[in-house]
Amino acid sequence: MRLFRKFVFHTLTAVLAIGSVAIWAQDPEARARELVKRMTLDEKIQELHGIREPGHFRFVPGIPRLGIPAFQITNGPAGAGPGGTRPQAKATALPAPLSLAATWDLELANLNGTIIGA
């Protein structure tokens, strides 16, 4: 009986290991398509929209059953505002730096820098 249990344990372990490797062996696009196929409509909306409640936004919950982690949306150089999951104040949205550079307007670029530095 003990030998049988060991056999079953090792067989299941091997099957699970091979199955998990097969998933990650796929190219990223195939894995993404498979994940989206397995998501419910509500999960798809959640990934696009996240949570938007007063004082608690920019947070997208994970989907544990699919192994999708939660993530926090933060601002980069095109805006000023804190990241993190704590309640957040309002932020100033600014044009993307590349768009600003395309204007060749030095006065506008200087104003942009003044706002970011404030």
N, CA, C and O of each residue as an XYZ file, in Angstrom:
472
protein
N       0.823     -1.201      0.000
C       0.000      0.000      0.000
C       0.865      1.263      0.000
O       0.546      2.249     -0.665
N       1.970      1.215      0.761
C       2.867      2.366      0.822
C       3.505      2.644     -0.532
O       3.642      3.798     -0.939
N       3.882      1.612     -1.203
C       4.489      1.749     -2.518
C       3.492      2.368     -3.502
O       3.861      3.207     -4.324
N       2.234      1.949     -3.411
C       1.190      2.491     -4.276
C       1.014      3.994     -4.032
O       0.896      4.763     -4.987
N       0.995      4.417     -2.767
C       0.851      5.844     -2.432
C       2.009      6.659     -3.007
O       1.803      7.742     -3.555
N       3.215      6.136     -2.880
C       4.376      6.838     -3.431
C       4.253      6.965     -4.948
O       4.546      8.011     -5.526
N       3.814      5.875     -5.576
C       3.650      5.891     -7.022
C       2.633      6.957     -7.437
O       2.886      7.735     -8.356
N       1.492      6.990     -6.762
C       0.444      7.973     -7.082
C       0.963      9.391     -6.855
O       0.758     10.272     -7.690
N       1.633      9.610     -5.729
C       2.167     10.934     -5.412
C       3.138     11.412     -6.497
O       3.017     12.533     -6.991
N       4.080     10.577     -6.857
C       5.080     10.968     -7.853
C       4.470     11.146     -9.243
O       4.888     12.021    -10.001
N       3.498     10.328     -9.568
C       2.829     10.461    -10.860
C       2.081     11.785    -10.939
O       2.194     12.508    -11.929
N       1.313     12.103     -9.889
C       0.571     13.370     -9.876
C       1.513     14.569     -9.903
O       1.257     15.551    -10.601
N       2.584     14.487     -9.155
C       3.565     15.577     -9.143
C       4.142     15.799    -10.536
O       4.273     16.941    -10.978
N       4.482     14.734    -11.219
C       5.041     14.844    -12.572
C       4.025     15.432    -13.543
O       4.366     16.295    -14.352
N       2.789     14.973    -13.467
C       1.743     15.473    -14.365
C       1.510     16.959    -14.139
O       1.412     17.722    -15.100
N       1.421     17.379    -12.878
C       1.205     18.794    -12.576
C       2.389     19.646    -13.021
O       2.202     20.745    -13.543
N       3.587     19.153    -12.822
C       4.780     19.905    -13.225
C       4.829     20.075    -14.739
O       5.135     21.160    -15.234
N       4.535     19.030    -15.461
C       4.551     19.104    -16.925
C       3.466     20.051    -17.418
O       3.692     20.819    -18.353
N       2.292     20.004    -16.798
C       1.196     20.895    -17.186
C       1.525     22.351    -16.951
O       1.206     23.196    -17.787
N       2.157     22.666    -15.829
C       2.479     24.066    -15.545
C       3.569     24.580    -16.465
O       3.554     25.754    -16.835
N       4.506     23.742    -16.840
C       5.554     24.149    -17.776
C       4.945     24.397    -19.149
O       5.351     25.325    -19.848
N       3.978     23.581    -19.540
C       3.358     23.735    -20.855
C       2.686     25.099    -20.985
O       2.733     25.706    -22.054
N       2.066     25.586    -19.920
C       1.408     26.892    -19.963
C       2.435     27.987    -20.208
O       2.226     28.854    -21.057
N       3.549     27.957    -19.472
C       4.562     29.005    -19.594
C       5.431     28.839    -20.836
O       6.166     29.758    -21.196
N       5.361     27.704    -21.487
C       6.135     27.499    -22.705
C       5.471     28.188    -23.896
O       6.118     28.414    -24.919
N       4.191     28.521    -23.771
C       3.493     29.210    -24.852
C       4.064     30.616    -25.020
O       4.644     31.176    -24.090
N       3.896     31.177    -26.207
C       4.347     32.549    -26.399
C       3.406     33.491    -25.627
O       2.263     33.121    -25.359
N       3.858     34.681    -25.272
C       3.068     35.600    -24.444
C       1.696     35.927    -25.019
O       0.724     36.028    -24.270
N       1.601     36.094    -26.331
C       0.304     36.409    -26.934
C      -0.687     35.267    -26.749
O      -1.862     35.508    -26.472
N      -0.233     34.040    -26.896
C      -1.117     32.880    -26.710
C      -1.572     32.792    -25.257
O      -2.739     32.507    -24.986
N      -0.655     33.037    -24.323
C      -1.026     33.019    -22.900
C      -2.040     34.115    -22.599
O      -3.004     33.888    -21.867
N      -1.826     35.309    -23.165
C      -2.753     36.421    -22.934
C      -4.135     36.093    -23.490
O      -5.147     36.332    -22.831
N      -4.177     35.540    -24.713
C      -5.474     35.160    -25.299
C      -6.191     34.137    -24.425
O      -7.402     34.225    -24.224
N      -5.440     33.167    -23.907
C      -6.026     32.134    -23.047
C      -6.573     32.750    -21.761
O      -7.661     32.387    -21.314
N      -5.830     33.673    -21.166
C      -6.304     34.335    -19.943
C      -7.580     35.121    -20.202
O      -8.541     35.017    -19.439
N      -7.596     35.902    -21.268
C      -8.777     36.711    -21.584
C      -9.978     35.814    -21.855
O     -11.101     36.142    -21.473
N      -9.743     34.684    -22.512
C     -10.821     33.735    -22.797
C     -11.447     33.200    -21.500
O     -12.650     32.949    -21.439
N     -10.611     33.032    -20.467
C     -11.089     32.466    -19.200
C     -11.702     33.514    -18.267
O     -12.293     33.160    -17.247
N     -11.565     34.799    -18.608
C     -12.099     35.863    -17.755
C     -13.588     36.061    -17.993
O     -14.079     35.911    -19.112
N     -14.301     36.401    -16.917
C     -15.713     36.759    -17.053
C     -15.791     38.198    -17.563
O     -14.789     38.914    -17.563
N     -16.975     38.618    -17.994
C     -17.155     39.992    -18.453
C     -16.842     40.973    -17.318
O     -16.187     41.991    -17.542
N     -17.308     40.668    -16.102
C     -17.030     41.545    -14.957
C     -15.532     41.669    -14.693
O     -15.052     42.753    -14.361
N     -14.794     40.579    -14.837
C     -13.341     40.624    -14.625
C     -12.652     41.471    -15.695
O     -11.703     42.198    -15.402
N     -13.128     41.374    -16.926
C     -12.549     42.190    -17.999
C     -12.790     43.675    -17.732
O     -11.892     44.500    -17.900
N     -14.010     44.004    -17.316
C     -14.336     45.399    -16.998
C     -13.485     45.880    -15.831
O     -12.969     46.998    -15.854
N     -13.338     45.044    -14.818
C     -12.533     45.398    -13.647
C     -11.091     45.707    -14.039
O     -10.501     46.657    -13.525
N     -10.518     44.912    -14.949
C      -9.137     45.139    -15.374
C      -8.990     46.457    -16.131
O      -7.941     47.097    -16.058
N     -10.019     46.865    -16.848
C      -9.954     48.121    -17.593
C     -10.297     49.327    -16.731
O      -9.768     50.418    -16.945
N     -11.172     49.136    -15.768
C     -11.709     50.255    -15.001
C     -11.073     50.402    -13.631
O     -10.823     51.523    -13.190
N     -10.807     49.314    -12.958
C     -10.275     49.383    -11.600
C     -11.332     49.840    -10.614
O     -12.531     49.763    -10.884
N     -10.869     50.320     -9.464
C     -11.778     50.821     -8.429
C     -11.748     52.335     -8.489
O     -10.677     52.936     -8.564
N     -12.898     52.944     -8.458
C     -12.954     54.405     -8.464
C     -13.953     54.840     -7.406
O     -15.140     55.014     -7.680
N     -13.452     55.010     -6.204
C     -14.255     55.494     -5.091
C     -13.591     56.759     -4.575
O     -12.380     56.918     -4.732
N     -14.346     57.661     -3.965
C     -13.726     58.883     -3.441
C     -12.547     58.558     -2.521
O     -12.690     57.807     -1.556
N     -11.398     59.123     -2.827
C     -10.217     58.935     -1.996
C      -9.495     57.614     -2.184
O      -8.473     57.381     -1.538
N      -9.996     56.740     -3.053
C      -9.363     55.427     -3.233
C      -9.489     54.979     -4.685
O     -10.293     54.106     -5.012
N      -8.700     55.576     -5.528
C      -8.774     55.195     -6.931
C      -7.390     54.835     -7.431
O      -6.432     54.836     -6.658
N      -7.275     54.536     -8.682
C      -6.033     54.083     -9.308
C      -5.588     52.704     -8.818
O      -4.396     52.399     -8.856
N      -6.503     51.885     -8.368
C      -6.168     50.539     -7.898
C      -6.958     49.534     -8.709
O      -8.173     49.666     -8.859
N      -6.275     48.530     -9.231
C      -6.936     47.472     -9.991
C      -6.727     46.164     -9.232
O      -5.603     45.671     -9.143
N      -7.817     45.595     -8.679
C      -7.682     44.349     -7.916
C      -7.212     43.196     -8.807
O      -7.445     43.193    -10.015
N      -6.563     42.243     -8.203
C      -6.109     41.067     -8.928
C      -7.236     40.065     -9.141
O      -8.337     40.229     -8.616
N      -6.950     39.042     -9.906
C      -7.888     37.936    -10.121
C      -7.142     36.672     -9.712
O      -6.510     36.023    -10.546
N      -7.213     36.319     -8.419
C      -6.426     35.199     -7.901
C      -6.647     33.880     -8.639
O      -5.696     33.122     -8.831
N      -7.871     33.591     -9.055
C      -8.137     32.296     -9.691
C      -7.384     32.140    -11.010
O      -7.174     31.022    -11.481
N      -6.974     33.275    -11.612
C      -6.224     33.227    -12.866
C      -4.752     33.593    -12.671
O      -3.980     33.629    -13.629
N      -4.378     33.863    -11.428
C      -2.988     34.223    -11.144
C      -2.626     35.632    -11.586
O      -1.450     35.934    -11.788
N      -3.626     36.499    -11.740
C      -3.375     37.887    -12.143
C      -3.244     38.732    -10.879
O      -4.186     38.807    -10.091
N      -2.085     39.371    -10.673
C      -1.889     40.159     -9.453
C      -2.588     41.518     -9.527
O      -2.879     42.025    -10.611
N      -2.848     42.090     -8.361
C      -3.379     43.450     -8.294
C      -2.268     44.414     -8.691
O      -1.086     44.095     -8.570
N      -2.654     45.586     -9.161
C      -1.627     46.594     -9.429
C      -2.153     47.986     -9.138
O      -3.358     48.237     -9.159
N      -1.226     48.872     -8.868
C      -1.504     50.254     -8.522
C      -1.078     51.144     -9.681
O       0.054     51.048    -10.155
N      -1.967     51.997    -10.133
C      -1.645     52.919    -11.208
C      -1.058     54.177    -10.573
O      -1.668     54.754     -9.673
N       0.106     54.604    -11.026
C       0.720     55.831    -10.512
C       1.053     56.759    -11.668
O       1.026     56.364    -12.833
N       1.358     57.968    -11.329
C       1.694     58.960    -12.342
C       3.177     58.960    -12.630
O       3.995     58.644    -11.766
N       3.506     59.309    -13.829
C       4.902     59.464    -14.218
C       5.214     60.937    -14.390
O       4.579     61.777    -13.753
N       6.173     61.267    -15.231
C       6.571     62.665    -15.380
C       5.512     63.540    -16.046
O       5.647     64.763    -16.058
N       4.467     62.939    -16.595
C       3.434     63.726    -17.262
C       2.351     64.205    -16.303
O       1.372     64.806    -16.746
N       2.495     63.961    -15.022
C       1.503     64.412    -14.059
C       2.082     64.373    -12.669
O       3.102     63.727    -12.428
N       1.444     65.054    -11.770
C       1.930     65.091    -10.396
C       0.866     64.500     -9.487
O      -0.262     64.990     -9.455
N       1.204     63.476     -8.763
C       0.262     62.865     -7.834
C       0.894     61.648     -7.209
O       1.747     61.008     -7.824
N       0.495     61.316     -5.995
C       1.101     60.178     -5.305
C       0.545     58.854     -5.802
O      -0.580     58.784     -6.296
N       1.335     57.822     -5.668
C       0.866     56.470     -5.944
C       0.520     55.827     -4.620
O       0.375     56.516     -3.610
N       0.388     54.538     -4.615
C       0.091     53.827     -3.379
C      -1.389     53.592     -3.208
O      -2.202     54.074     -3.996
N      -1.735     52.848     -2.175
C      -3.137     52.490     -1.956
C      -3.803     53.381     -0.928
O      -4.994     53.226     -0.662
N      -3.067     54.306     -0.347
C      -3.666     55.203      0.642
C      -4.617     56.173     -0.064
O      -4.526     56.348     -1.279
N      -5.534     56.809      0.690
C      -6.400     57.816      0.064
C      -5.541     58.893     -0.608
O      -4.515     59.307     -0.068
N      -5.967     59.329     -1.767
C      -5.141     60.231     -2.560
C      -5.814     61.566     -2.801
O      -7.033     61.660     -2.950
N      -4.989     62.588     -2.834
C      -5.474     63.924     -3.155
C      -5.623     64.040     -4.669
O      -5.216     63.156     -5.423
N      -6.206     65.128     -5.082
C      -6.336     65.353     -6.523
C      -4.956     65.553     -7.138
O      -4.019     65.963     -6.452
N      -4.833     65.266     -8.412
C      -3.559     65.395     -9.114
C      -3.738     66.301    -10.324
O      -4.845     66.447    -10.843
N      -2.657     66.899    -10.764
C      -2.664     67.747    -11.950
C      -2.170     66.926    -13.137
O      -1.045     66.426    -13.129
N      -3.005     66.792    -14.145
C      -2.602     66.061    -15.350
C      -1.936     67.038    -16.310
O      -2.465     68.119    -16.569
N      -0.801     66.668    -16.824
C      -0.048     67.504    -17.759
C       0.156     66.752    -19.066
O       0.054     65.526    -19.101
N       0.445     67.485    -20.145
C       0.697     66.799    -21.420
C       1.910     65.876    -21.314
O       2.809     66.109    -20.506
N       1.925     64.859    -22.113
C       3.076     63.955    -22.150
C       4.306     64.749    -22.576
O       4.202     65.621    -23.439
N       5.473     64.462    -21.986
C       6.689     65.207    -22.336
C       6.993     65.212    -23.836
O       7.471     66.215    -24.366
N       6.722     64.112    -24.513
C       6.988     64.064    -25.951
C       6.083     65.041    -26.704
O       6.524     65.692    -27.651
N       4.823     65.144    -26.286
C       3.900     66.094    -26.914
C       4.355     67.521    -26.664
O       4.306     68.366    -27.558
N       4.798     67.784    -25.442
C       5.295     69.115    -25.103
C       6.516     69.465    -25.958
O       6.623     70.582    -26.464
N       7.423     68.521    -26.115
C       8.624     68.766    -26.919
C       8.267     69.043    -28.377
O       8.939     69.833    -29.040
N       7.231     68.408    -28.872
C       6.835     68.578    -30.271
C       6.317     69.984    -30.556
O       6.251     70.387    -31.717
N       5.948     70.741    -29.519
C       5.468     72.115    -29.724
C       6.613     73.084    -29.986
O       6.389     74.142    -30.574
N       7.826     72.759    -29.570
C       9.002     73.631    -29.665
C       8.752     74.953    -28.938
O       9.374     75.966    -29.260
N       7.852     74.947    -27.969
C       7.506     76.161    -27.222
C       8.273     76.165    -25.898
O       7.869     75.498    -24.946
N       9.379     76.917    -25.836
C      10.218     76.935    -24.636
C       9.488     77.539    -23.437
O       9.682     77.105    -22.302
N       8.658     78.528    -23.694
C       7.908     79.157    -22.601
C       6.941     78.143    -21.970
O       6.822     78.064    -20.747
N       6.268     77.387    -22.805
C       5.347     76.363    -22.313
C       6.101     75.262    -21.571
O       5.633     74.771    -20.543
N       7.260     74.875    -22.086
C       8.075     73.856    -21.418
C       8.534     74.349    -20.051
O       8.551     73.581    -19.089
N       8.905     75.626    -19.958
C       9.317     76.208    -18.688
C       8.149     76.223    -17.698
O       8.328     75.916    -16.519
N       6.960     76.577    -18.174
C       5.772     76.572    -17.316
C       5.481     75.159    -16.814
O       5.144     74.969    -15.645
N       5.609     74.188    -17.685
C       5.406     72.782    -17.314
C       6.365     72.397    -16.188
O       5.955     71.782    -15.203
N       7.636     72.758    -16.332
C       8.625     72.466    -15.293
C       8.309     73.162    -13.982
O       8.524     72.601    -12.908
N       7.797     74.384    -14.066
C       7.422     75.129    -12.859
C       6.289     74.417    -12.125
O       6.304     74.308    -10.899
N       5.312     73.936    -12.881
C       4.178     73.225    -12.263
C       4.652     71.940    -11.597
O       4.248     71.646    -10.472
N       5.501     71.172    -12.271
C       5.998     69.916    -11.703
C       6.829     70.182    -10.453
O       6.764     69.421     -9.487
N       7.606     71.257    -10.471
C       8.465     71.571     -9.334
C       7.753     72.218     -8.166
O       8.334     72.363     -7.091
N       6.500     72.611     -8.357
C       5.766     73.316     -7.286
C       5.379     72.399     -6.154
O       4.761     72.840     -5.185
